[in-house]
Every structure is written in C-alpha cells, then in structure tokens.
C-alpha cells in the first residue's frame, strides 16, 4: 500500500501533493471535503462514492475527480483496492478553468489514455529518481487535460439535441451507409431540414453529416481492400455506397492519399 508525498519540493504551476496505488481502501467520510483536487480510481474490486446527493459506483478502471472542499464519502462494496492522486500548485485556484468544470468528473481508462497507467508510471519514475520537476508538472497538466476532454465528451453525449437528432443519424449511417442516397434523406427521417442537421453535426461532432458518411464509407472500403483481396475495386465501391468506381477512386485518393489499389499493395508490402 505505497503512498508518496510531495514528489517535488520546487514550486510548480501544477504538481502532486500525493500519489499512491495498490491501496486497500477503507471507508472515508469528509463533511467539509478535501483541500485539494482528489483523483480516486478503482484498481480492483468495487467502491461507492457519495457526492452531491448522488451515488457513484466505481468499477475497475473507473475514477472520479473530486474538487476541493466538496463534501463526500466513499467506502468499499467488494474488496476495494484503489489508486489515487491529489493535485496542488501555484495555479491551483485556476484548475477549474483547465477542467472547464467546478463539479466532480468521472472517467475511465481507454486505449487512448489510461489514468491508472499514468499513476503507475509516475510512481515508478519517482522510485527510480527519473522524474524531473518540470516533467512532473507537464504530466499533471496532461492528466487534467485528458479529464477535461472526457468531461466535454460526456456533456455532449448527454445533450438532448444530441440524443434526439445526432444519435439516430449516426446509427443510420453506420448501419446503412451503403444505401444512403442523400443528406436530405437522412434529415427527413428525423423531420428536420438538411441545413439544421448540418448545424447540429458541426456543433456536436465537429464535421458535417456528409463528411461523417464519407469517412465511414472509406473506412469500410479499407477493411474490404485488406480483408478481401479477391474483391475488385469496382465491387468494393458499390458495396460501400459509391455511385461509380471513378467517384470512389477519386474520393479515396483525395482523403487517403493513395488510390485503392495502391493502398492494398502498400498494406501487402508492409505485411510481407
């Protein structure tokens, strides 16, 4: 049950007050909260956090960032082992601006970024005296930025307009990409105008429904090019929804940088 304090004695914009892993978690109740930003994550077992009149259950890989002075409690539900980190620094009063939130944030490990691996790596670097103060501050900033990005994604996915209009269109594109004939057709299916659908997609997804459809078709085409070498380019173009092979080849070259046959040959060369 290791815990490490003050990984850097040098004043830094953002740094760690404490960090630990493999912690056999006991029940904690803080009526006045904790005086630092506190990240708590399940390593093994199951735990529950009581905060803002809500119960947050943390399964392995899931964590919560609790802001300073927010009353909370947490306890084990099933052999709870945790990892944790508490943050401080010269700009600690501005951390809510980095996080874009004053509320608690929940997140989980993904292939893109693992919060639990981040903790293990920092502890390892600290033990082996490989952690420079500036690098520590940069690592803390990176950790908080990833939390902020997860929070933005969660906020977007919970927006009523996203649920009502974007979710069904994405599902339709990813399921019937090969037979969609126009964006007007998609808009009509949810009883809005194509212009409004474009605005919603740009707001929540960051590109247009047409771009999303084309990207999905091209990704499916790449899968077919690699996994089914017996298929001709003309067959693939029809299977993923292009009106003609020439349109498919032009769009593929424009977005991927290679023609379909060049892409297939390149992949074979790399594999061999």
N, C-alpha and C positions, 0 to 999 in steps of 0.2 A: 504493500500500500504506500508507494512513494508519493511525496508531495515536495515541491520545490518552491522556495520563496525568493523574490527579488532577483530574477535572473540577470538583471543589470542594475548596478548602483549608479550608473550615469543617467542624468535626467534626459528623457527622450519624449518625443511627441506622443507616442503610444508604446506601451510596453506591458509586461506581465507582472502583476502582483504575486500571483501564484499559479502553479500548474501541477496536474497530477493525473495518474492513471491507475488502473487495477485497484480501484478504491471500493472496499466493501462498505457500501453506503448505509449509514444509519439514518434514522428519522431526524429531520431538521425542521424547526419552526422559527420563522423570523417575522415578528409582528411589525417591525419597522424596516424590514428589508435588509439588504446588504449595501455597503457603501461603495461598491464597485460594480461595473458590469460583470456579470457572472454567467459563464457558459457551462451548462451541465448536460452531459450526454451519456446515454446508456451504452455500456460495453457488453455486459451480459445481464440476463435476467429481465426484470420488468420493474419500472418505477412509476410513481404518480406525483405530479406537481399540482398544488392548489394555488392559483393565482388569479386575481381579478374575478373572483367568484366563479372560476372555471376549473375543471379538472383536465389536466393534460397528461395523458399516458405516454410514456417514452419506452418504445421497444428498442432492441439493439440497433445501433446506428443513428437513432433519432436523438436530437438535442434541443435545448431551449436556451436562449439568451435572455437573462432577466436584468432589466435596468436597475440602477441604484435606487435604494430606498422604496422599492415596491414590496409591500407585504406579501409573503409567500411561505409555503411549507412544502416539504416533499418527503416521501417515505417509500420503502420497498414494498412491492407487491409480490415479488418472487425472486429471491436471491439476487438482489440488485447490486451490480458492480458498475461503477461509473468512471468517466473521465471528466476533467473539468479544467477551466482556465478563468482567471479573473484579470481584468484589464485596468490599467491606470496610465497616467502620463500627463504631460503638460497641457494637452488639449482634451483632457477627459470630459470637460464641460461641453465640448463640441461633438462628441461621439454620436449623439443623436442625429446630427446633420449628416454624418457619414452613413449611418444606418437608415436615414430617412424615416425614422420612427422613434416615438417615445414609449411604445408598447413593447411587450415581450415578442420575441421572434422564435419560431420553431423551424428547424431544418433537419435534413437527414443526409447521410453520406451518399455520394453518387460517383459514377465513373469519372466525372469531370473534376470533382473536388471532394476529398474526404476530410472532414473535420477531425475525425478520430486519428487518421494517419498523421495529420498536421500536428496533433498533440504528441503522438509517439515520436515523431521525428525531432521536434523541438527538445523534448526531454533527452533523447539520445545525443543530440548535438551539445546540449548543456553538460551532460555527464562526461562527454569526451572533450569538453572545453573547445568546441568548434563553433561556438555561437558568438559572433561579434555584436556589440550593442546596436549598431545601425541596421544590421541584418535582422536582428530580433524585432526592431521597430517596423521594418518593412514587412516582415512576416505577419505581425499583428495587424497591420493595415490591410494586407491581402486577405486575411481571415475575415475581418469585418466587412470588407467589400463583397466577398462571396456571400456572406449572410444577407447583406443589403440586396443583392441581386436575387437571392432566393425569395426574399420578402416581397420584392416587386412582382415576381412571377406569381406568387401566391395571391397577391392583391388583384392582379389582372384576372386570374382564373376564377376569382370569386365575384367579379363584377357582373351584375345582372345582364347587361348588354352582351357581354362575352358569352355567358351561358345561353342566352336566348338566341343569338344570331351566329356567333363565331363557331361555337362547338358543333352545331349540326352541319354547318358548311364544311368544316374541316373533316368531319366524319364522312360526309358525302364525297368529298374529293379523294380521301384516302381509300374509300371503298369502291367508288365507281369512276375513277379518274379516266379510264379508257373509253367511256361513253359520254362524257360531258361535252356538250357542243358549244356552250357559251356561258359567260358570266351572267348574262340576263336570265338564263335558265336557272342558275343557282339562286339568284336574287328572288325570282318568282316563287321558288319553293318555300321561302320563308316570308313572303308577302312584303318585301321591301324593294326599293329601287336599286339598280346597279350602282348608282352614284353613292347611295348611303352605305351599301355593302362595301364599296371601296374605302370609304372614310373609316368605317369600323375596322376593317382589316389593317389599314395603315396605322390606326390608333393602337390596336391591341397586339397585332402580330408583327408589325414593322415593314410589311410589304403588301402588295395588292393580292386579291384572290387569284388573279391571272398568274402572277409570279409564283404564288404558292402551288398552283396546279401544275405549272410548267416544271418547277423544281421536283415535285413529286413524280411526275411522268419521267423525267430524266433519270432520277434515282432508280426507278423501276427498270428503266431501259438498261442502266449499267448492270443491274443484277442479272437481267436476261442475257446480256452480252457475255458476261463472265460465266454464269452457271449453265447456260445452254448454248455451247459453241456451234451446235448444229443449226441453230436458227439463223436465217438470213436477216440482214438489216431491214429489208422491206417487211418481213414478218413482224419483227420487233416494233417497228414504227406503228404498225396497225394495232398491235396488242396493247400499246401504252396510250393510244388515242390520238395519234397524229393523222392528219388528213392525207398526207403523202410522204413517201420516203425523202423527197427533197426537202420538205419542210422540217422533218425530223433531223436530217443530217445537218442542215444549216443551224437549227436551234442547238443541237448537241455541240457543234464546233464553237458556236458563239459563247456558250456557257461553260463548257468543259475544257475547251482549248484544243481538242482533238476531234477528228471525225470518229464515228462509232467503230469503224474497222481499225483505225489507229489505236483507239483506246483498248480494244480487245487484244490487239497484237502487243501493246505495251504491257498489259497485265500478264499475258502469257510469258513474255520475256522476263519479267520480274520473278514470276513463279518458277521459271526454269533456271 
